[in-house]
Structure formats: C-alpha cells, structure tokens
Amino acid sequence: MRRRQARLYETAPDTRFWRLRGRLSRPVSIQSLVALRILFGLILVWDWWRYERYDRIDRYYVHTEFTFPYFGLDFIQPLPDPWIHWAWAVVGLSAFLVMIGAFYRVAIVTFILSFGYFFLLDRTQYLNHNYMVLLYAALLAVSPANRAFSVDARLRPHIRTLTIPYWPVAAVRLQTEIILVYAGIVKITDDWLRGEPLRMWMHARMDEIPLAQIFQWDWVLMSAAIGVVVLHVVGAPLLLWRRSRLAVFLIYTAFHVTNSVMFNIGIFPWLTIAVTLIFFEPDWPQRLARRFLGLFEELPPPPRLRPDAPIPRLGTAALAGLALWFAVQLALPMRQALFPNLVGWTGDGHRFSWRMRIYDRDAQGYFRVVSPSGGSWAVEPQELLSRRQARNVLTRPDLIYDFAQLLEELSRRRGLSDVQVYAHIRKSLNGRPMQDYVDSSVDLTEARYNVWGPDDWILPLESRAAEGRIAAWWPPLPLQKPAADPPERQVAMEGGN
C-alpha cells in the first residue's frame, strides 16, 4: 500500500502537467481569435493614418536632429527622408494585411519588425500602448488566427478550420489580465488615493468638457480614483467568471470611452476594449449574430463544435516558451522593488510597468557647460530637441544623463575637450511645489547612471504628498516608497554642498 502511495506521489507532477497540456490543447472555436485579428489590424491601420494626418513621423524623426535609443541599441537610427516614410508605410500595409488575413505570417512578422523599429528609435517617444501593441502582435504571430475568415483561408482551403486549440485564446486572456491588474496595483499610492493628479486634470478641463463638471465635488473625485483601482484589481479577475463577465465588460467599455473623451491617449482605450472581448466564449461572434437575427426569425439550433482535423497537443517546448514569456511579463513591472525611491519622482522602473495616467510632472531647468578654461554657458534642452523630447529630458534620470553626454560630445566636436556638464532642474510631482531634482554640484560627464538602482545625483522628494492633501496619520501604503532620505543623510548632503 505504501509503495502504491509513493508511486502515485511521484507521478502526480506529471499528471498535473498533462492535465494542463490537455486543457490548453482542447478544441475551441476560432471566432474570437479571428475577431481579435481583425480589430487589431483595423485599430493599427487607424493609428497609422493618425500619424500620417498629424505629420508625426516628420515631427518625431525627420525634423529632430537627435534621438535617444534604448541602451545597447545605438545602431538603431532614423532613416533619412523619404525612406523613413516608406518604413512607416510598411507598418500601415502590414497592419492591413493582418486585418484581412493575407500572407498572414509574413505580414505579422513584418509588422512586428517595422513597428518595433519605430518603437525603439527614441525613448522620449515611449508610450504604454505601443509596448502593448508589440506584446499582442507577438502573441498573434504564434497563433493560427488566419485559418478562417481570411484571404489565406480563401486562397488555401486546406488550412481552413473553425476549431483551434485553446492555448492562443488563453495566452491573450492571461496577457490582458496582467496588464489590467498591474494598471490598478500601481495606483495604490498616497497621491492617487487622495485624488491627485486626477483633481488637477479635471479642474483644468472643466471649461472644455462638460462631463468634467461633476468632478468639482470631492466625493465624486475620490469615488472615481478609488473606483479605478477596484475596477482593475477586482474587475479584471471577474472577467474570468461567466456570470460577471458582461457587466464588467460594459463597465470597462464605459470607462475607456470616457477616458478617450477626457484625455488624448490615442488608440489605448479602443485596443483594450478589443482585447477584452477575448474573455467571452470563443464563439461569441456567432452567438451575438444569432441573438440579433433571432429577433426577426426562428433559427435552428447551432451545429455542435467538431474539429475539422485532430487538434495537436501543445508541445513541451511551446509550453515552456509560454511559461517564460509570462514569467517575464509578471516580473518586469515589479522591478520597481529594486529602487528604494518613489517611481513617480525618479522615473526609475516606470517604463514597461503599466503606469498609465497616474503622474503629472512639471519641470523647468537648463544645463550648464563649463570649459577647462573656466568659461561656461547655459543650454536649454529645447534649443536642440523637439518640445516633446525636451519635456521628457527634464523629468527622467536616464535622459538627463544621456543629454549631458550629448552636450559633452557636441563640445568635443567643436574642439573643446574635458568639459563639465551640470544640470539645474526643478521639478514638481502631482501638484507639489517645485523643488530641486538634480544635484547641481555633480558633473554628469563623470557621474554614472545606475540601471539597477537609484542614482545618487537625483535628489529625494521633500514632501510625501501634495501640499495639504494628506494627513499626518495616513499610513504608508504597500507600494509607496519613502518620500525622502533619512534626515541624517539630508544634513550630510546639505553640508557637502
């Protein structure tokens, strides 16, 4: 008996593994994945047109002399005009081909490469929804989304099928859960739960948008701030439950449509609504169509779902790849734990962590270049950069550091070697009074930028929350880092200056 129990215990992990593989390999309708493919391509075609209409390629990459590529990717540079416009045309064409399901594998890979090229050109142009686009494009690239309702299925009938394994649907669902839940978790901070910067944004727009008038009452403002957290942290998991799915989806839809009206956030609301549809039953398009047509006539029962061909089991290598993908997706937003300071203030750990519409940063300042002879001159970022680039350079440590290195390199080209560069920047976060952001006594050409930790030349935040917005008894929140360094270190810093 004991030997039999031991044998069962030893084989239990394999049994769980095979159950998981079996569940991910079970046949489901292809319809929801096809709907996602069509909506994804349509939204990206619209985004391509928006960039063309507002001349963003010219403004971002043609009329700017300098860009800030990601670390280790300095070789990725903007193509000269008109070639960069042709590269952007490839983005639009490949998105259209994805939408109609024509030459799908080539189209989706081409889209990832071309869209990813523009994404990596300049850190100052980083947007969460562009990162989100690449993630979903990667998942679509490994899914059989072109095997029905597509040009490929029409031209190659042998690939046509109405059933697919469940894992592509499950992968999109899990990716969406990660994004939505993290979008709520990162808002559990002192500022957000006290209504900032939502209060600032709404009060500033009361004359422009009638809907903003309701936010003049604090109870409405606080309900909205807390409701957003609850919607993401609690509502997102409820999308997995059939009974609550439709109600939560409708609330999410209202939320995203309102955001689109209130703020200029591009395709993000519409893309999020499109991917959230994946939580409904895989054959939801057919069910929706039958419900509509059933208003006018009695319909026969729908045919039972039967695979057109045997559904291959998800391979071990593929399952391991998915596990690695989602391990990275779970870990990357949590790298803020490596930094002891407030992410909203320093910017460390901000990118790729789903911090969307949570901070309001205002900064002003200049850089002082000192020659070996003792002469000095001031350089404002907007003298060399676009308005968008200059605004970001004044608020992010990595960009401040890179701009200082750029000024050193420009000085060297002009025959001035061994110059020193100092940053004089004052910054405000979520309505706080302006304070010094960078230690102006540090020569940034000799300083070091720390990718995995805080930079000692970034000064600590002096006030924990916006003036008058937080009572002294308000307890620290789980994701809220210390607002400032211990008093003894501040005294030491003041003495050193």
C-alpha positions, 0 to 999 in steps of 0.5 A: 500500500505504501509503495502504491502511495509513493508511486502515485506521489511521484507521478502526480507532477506529471499528471498535473502537467498533462492535465494542463497540456490537455486543457490548453490543447482542447478544441475551441472555436476560432471566432474570437481569435479571428475577431481579435485579428481583425480589430487589431489590424483595423485599430493599427491601420487607424493609428497609422493614418493618425500619424500620417494626418498629424505629420508625426513621423516628420515631427518625431524623426525627420525634423529632430536632429537627435534621438535617444535609443534604448541602451545597447541599441545605438545602431538603431537610427532614423532613416533619412527622408523619404525612406523613413516614410516608406518604413512607416508605410510598411507598418500601415500595409502590414497592419492591413494585411493582418486585418484581412488575413493575407500572407498572414505570417509574413505580414505579422512578422513584418509588422512586428519588425517595422513597428518595433523599429519605430518603437525603439528609435527614441525613448522620449517617444515611449508610450504604454500602448505601443509596448502593448501593441508589440506584446499582442502582435507577438502573441498573434504571430504564434497563433493560427488566427488566419485559418478562417475568415481570411484571404489565406483561408480563401486562397488555401482551403486546406488550412481552413478550420473553425476549431483551434486549440485553446492555448492562443485564446488563453495566452491573450486572456492571461496577457490582458489580465496582467496588464489590467491588474498591474494598471490598478496595483500601481495606483495604490499610492498616497497621491492617487488615493487622495485624488491627485493628479486626477483633481488637477486634470479635471479642474483644468478641463472643466471649461472644455468638457462638460462631463468634467463638471461633476468632478468639482465635488470631492466625493465624486473625485475620490469615488472615481480614483478609488473606483479605478483601482477596484475596477482593475484589481477586482474587475479584471479577475471577474472577467474570468467568471461567466456570470460577471463577465458582461457587466464588467465588460460594459463597465470597462467599455464605459470607462475607456470611452470616457477616458478617450473623451477626457484625455488624448491617449490615442488608440489605448482605450479602443485596443483594450476594449478589443482585447477584452472581448477575448474573455467571452466564449470563443464563439461569441461572434456567432452567438451575438449574430444569432441573438440579433437575427433571432429577433426577426426569425426562428433559427435552428439550433447551432451545429455542435463544435467538431474539429475539422482535423485532430487538434495537436497537443501543445508541445513541451517546448511551446509550453515552456516558451509560454511559461517564460514569456509570462514569467517575464511579463509578471516580473518586469513591472515589479522591478520597481522593488529594486529602487528604494525611491518613489517611481513617480519622482525618479522615473526609475522602473516606470517604463514597461510597468503599466503606469498609465495616467497616474503622474503629472510632472512639471519641470523647468531647468537648463544645463550648464557647460563649463570649459577647462578654461573656466568659461561656461554657458547655459543650454536649454534642452529645447534649443536642440530637441523637439518640445516633446523630447525636451519635456521628457529630458527634464523629468527622467534620470536616464535622459538627463544623463544621456543629454549631458553626454550629448552636450559633452560630445557636441563640445568635443566636436567643436574642439573643446575637450574635458568639459563639465556638464551640470544640470539645474532642474526643478521639478514638481510631482502631482501638484507639489511645489517645485523643488530641486531634482538634480544635484547641481554640484555633480558633473554628469560627464563623470557621474554614472547612471545606475540601471539597477538602482537609484542614482545618487545625483537625483535628489529625494522628494521633500514632501510625501504628498501634495501640499495639504492633501494628506494627513499626518496619520495616513499610513504608508501604503504597500507600494509607496516608497519613502518620500525622502532620505533619512534626515541624517543623510539630508544634513550630510548632503546639505553640508557637502554642498 
